[in-house]
Amino acid sequence: MMNERYYLRDKRALAYYQGSASPEFWDQHWKIGDLRVYLESSTDDDRFLPAVRRYLPAGSVILEGGCGRGQIVNALQYHGYRAIGIDYAGVTIERIKRAMPELDVRLGDVRNLNIEDSNLDGYISAGVIEHFWEGYFPIIKEMHRTLREGGFLFISFPFMSPFRNLKASVGLYKSCLITELEDKKSRFYQFALSVEEVQSDLEELGFIFREKRNCDGIKGFKDEIDILKPLLQLLYDGKLGHGLNPLLDRLFKPFASHSILLVMQKTPN
């Protein structure tokens, strides 16, 4: 899926190029046969729900900004939360409304939300901020604006794992400055971001760090080791050594995770 990667020395990030992550791209990417069946089977989530339950009681109002097919929105609602989903992929939002009209999903842009100030108890962002070439500041400002004081942000994104940082330090990626890639903007897909910079930017806005967790160990390792990728892809897809999957995922997570989950709290009174 990934065609080109560049290490951006000034951003301490990887830039991935394979095609623009536009609303039309996501509408096609998220197209699925029977969406209602898919959503009805999506009553749990092992990434966000455990963290949400630690910090917010049932009945809390939680927005997922960039909700995709709506599976996390459905899982939140199933577990007693007042869940809202917003996405700018209009065809996908209409598909969800037809398939499961009881879900509160809306067309919108995470950079300019139609949500009142301090209206949310929680905000979930699952792999969103990395897809914007211009940067994520408008998105995180909206997160801060719409959360109440003491509210919680649960945000995940691809990051510069220790393994990716090691590869960058020994010159295993093409290296350049972000200004040198302006002509490739039309094919930009995502960044793997510096977790230190994202956390620092959130703290400057008025968030307090609470916890973090590495995610997607197998994916992070397989995408960086070309010679092992075919074998690891079979494991990742559950087509080989099913019992090995969780074991290898735990093994790779500390140094080679693909993404990271940060829990941040808007500064309470």
N, C-alpha and C positions, 0 to 999 in steps of 0.2 A: 504493500500500500504506500510506503514512503518512497519517494523518488529521489529527493535530494535533502541533505542536511548540512547546515553551516553553523559553526560555533561563532557566536557574536561576542567578541572580546569586550566590547563596551557595555553590553547588557548581561554578560556572564550567563548566556542562555543559548539554547539550540533553536534554530529556525528550521521548520520542516516545510517542504514544498511538494505538493502533489495535486493542487487544485484549490480554488477559493472555497472557504467554508461559508458559502452564501446560504440564504434561506432556501433557494432552489436545491442546492446540494443536500441540505438536511432533509427536505421533503422527500427526496429520492432515497437517501440513506435510511430513513426511518420507515419507509414503506413496508408494510407487513400484511399478510393475508387476512387473518381474523384478529383484528386489534382488540375486540372485546374479550375474546378468549385469553389473549396475551395479558391484558390488564387484570382480568379476574384471577390469573395465576400469580400476579405480582403483588402479593400481600406481605412480603417481607423484604428487607434490604439489609445486607450485612455490613455495609459501609457507613451509612448515615443514621439509621434507626438506633443502633446502640448508643451513639453519641447523643442523639436528640433526647433519648430517654434519660440519660444521666443529668441533663440540664433543664429540660422543659417538661412539665406535666401534660397529660392528655387534656385536650381542650385549647391548647395554645394555638395561636394563629401563625402558620409557617408558610412562607412563600418559597417555591422553587423557581429561581430565575434562570430560564433556559431549561424548560422541563422536558423537551424532547417528546417521546411517546407517552409520557405521563405516568410511568410505572412507579416512580418515587412518590408522586402526588397520591396515587391510589393506595400505596402502602401506608403513607401517613394517615390518610383518611380512615383506612381499615383499622388502624390502631388508635383511633379516637382523637386525632389532631384535626384542626380546621385548616385544611390545606388548600393552597392556591398555586396554580401553575401558570407561568407566563413564558411564551416563546415567540420569536419573530418568524418562524416557519409557518406561514398561514395555512397551507394545505394540511399540514400535520395537526394543527389545532382543530381544524374543521373535522378531520377524521376522528379525533378523540371525542369531540362533542357528539358526533353521530353514534360512535361505538358505545360511549358511556356518558350520557348526558348528566349523570349525577355528580360528575367531577367538575370542579370549578377551574376550568382552564381558559386562558384569555390570550388574545393576540397582543403582543407588546414588545418593547425593546428594553433590555436590561440597562441600557445607558440612559434611559429617560422613562422611568416607570410611572404609570398612572396609579400611584399608591400614595396616600397621605403620609405626611411626616410622622415618624414615631408610631406607626400603626401595626408593626409586626413584632411578635415575640421571637421569631426565628427566621433565618434566611438560609436556604440551601443553594449552593452553587456547585454543580457537578460537572467539571470539565468544560467551563465556559470562558473564563478570563483569558485563556491562552490563545484564543482564536482571532484576536483583534490586533492587526498590524500596528494600529495607532496607539495601542496600549490599553491598559485596563483601568486607568484612573476614573473615567466617567462611571464605570460599573461599580467600583468599590465606594465611590462617593454616594451613589444611590443606595447601596447596601447600608451605609452608615445613616443616611437621611431617613430611610423607611423603618429602620429598627428602633424600637423604644429603648430608653436608657436601661441598661442591664440585659438587653436582648442578646441573642447568640447568633453568630455566623458560623456556618459549617461549610467550608470551602475546600474543594479538591481540584488539583491541576497537575499536569505532567511537570516534573521538576528535574533539576540537575542533581541526580543521585551521586553518591561517592564514586560509583563506577563511571558514570558519564563525566564527572569532573576529572577522574584519572585519565580517561581517554582524551579529553580536551587538553590536559596538561602535557601529554606526550605527543600531541599533534596528530591524533588519529581521525580528527574531523577537518574538513576544509574550514579555514579560519579567516574571518574578515570583520569589518565594522558594519553596523546596520545600514549606514548611509551608502554602502557599496552594493546593497541589494534592492535599491529602489525600483530598478527595472523588472524585478521579479514579483512585485507586489500582487499582481493579478493571479499568481499561482500559490500565494502563501496560504498555508493550512493552519499551523499552530507553532507555538513556542514550547520548549521545555524550560521553565522559568527557574530563577534562583529563589529558593524558598526563603532565604534570609532577606532578600529584597522585598518579596511580597509581604512577609511578616512585618518588616520595618515600615513599609508604606501603609499597612493597615494600622499599625500602632501610632503613626503620625496623624492619622485621621481621628484617633480616639478609641481604638480597640485595645483590649488587654488579651494577651496570649493565655490560653487555658491548657491546650494539649495539642499534640500532633501524632499522626500515625502513618507509617508507610503502607502503600497499597500496590497491588499488581506486581508481585515479585517475579513471577514467571514471564510476564509480558516485558517487564523492564530488562530482563536478562536476554530473552530470545531476540529482542529487537536490536541488541548491541553485539551479538555474536553470530555473524553470518553463517559460519560453518555448522553451527548447531541449530540454526533457526528452523529448518524443516522438521527435525525431531521434536523440538520444544513446541512448535506450532501444533503438532498432533496432541501433545500433552495439554496444552492450553485450551484446545478445542474439545478436550475430553474424549478423544478417539484412541488414546493409548495410555496404558498404565494408570487407570483412573485413580487408584489408591495413592499413586505417587504425587498427584497434583497438589494437594494441600501440604504435603511434606516439603516438596521442592519450593513451593510458594513461600513457606516460612523460612527456608534456607536462604533464598535470594533476597527477601525483603530488606534486611538490614543494609545491604550495600548496592542493590541494583533495582530497587523498585521503580516502576514507571511513573507513579503519581503519589501524591501525598495529601492527606487530609489535615487541615488546620481547624481548630475550634478557637474562635475569638469571641470576646464579649465586649459589647459597647459599654463604655465606661459608665458605671452606675452613679447615681447621685451620691 
